[in-house]
Amino acid sequence: QSQNQTAQQSKAGESIRDHQKLGVAVHLFVRAKGKTPGGRGAPFYYLGRLNFKSWEGNQPITVRWVLHASVPETLWKELAIPNTAPL
């Protein structure tokens, strides 16, 4: 989701939708829930570049993205991705 004040018709909203046309690359970093045994936050994983697919709502906007490449199977368990999930 976007920040709460971001509207689809705002400059920030339009930059989300038009990122490719504007030459802006969007990258996805995620981390699993929970903490490491030492009490620190879980590490981030880089999953690659994204392209805008669709959006809904306003202030905030819920954005749907498409990954350029599938999430590696080695991360499915760590990120709680079901084996049958379309990636």
N, C-alpha and C positions, 0 to 999 in steps of 0.2 A: 504494500500500500504506500501511497504517497504521504507526504506530510499532511496533517489535518487541514491546513489552510489552502492546499493546492486544488485549484479548480481546473477542469478540462480546458476551458477557454483562456486560462492564464498563460503567460509566457512559459512558466515552468511546466504546465500541463502539455502545452503544444510541443515543448522540447522532448518530452517523453515520447509522444506519438511520432514525432518527426525526426527522431534521433538519427536514423540512417541518412535521410536527406540532408541533415545538418552536418554529417560527417562525424557524429559522436558515437564512439563504441561503448556499449554497455556490457559490463562484466559481472558475473555472479560469484559471490563468496558466501558460503554457508558454514554453520557449525552445528554439531549435534547438541541436544539439550544436556544440561547437567554440567558437572565440574570434573576436573581431573582428580585423581586420588589425593593430590597435594592441595586441593581446594581452589585451584586456579580455574579460569574459564576454559572451556574446550577449545581446541585449535580450530582455525578456519581452514576450509578446503576451497580451492579455486575450481569452479566447475565450467568455466569458459564464457564465451561471448553469448549475448542474447539479442534477439530481434523482437520488436513490439508485435504483438498479435491482436490484442483487443483490450478494452477497458470498460469499466462500468462504475457508476457512482460519481460523486463529486464531493470534494472536501471531507474526507480524503477520496482519492481515486484508487480503485482496485485494478491493478494492471496484470494482464496475462502476457507472459513472455514465452518465446520458443528458444530453447538451447540450440546452439550450432551442432553440438555433439551430445550423445547420450551420456548419462552419468555412469562412470565405470562401475561394473558389478562389484568390485572390491569395496566400494563405499556404500552399497545398498544397506547392509546391516548397520553400519555406523550411523547412517543418516535416516534409519527407519523407513526405507523405501520398499514398499511391497514388491515382491518378484513379478507380479502381474501388472504393475503400474506402467502405463504408456509413458515413455520418456521422450 
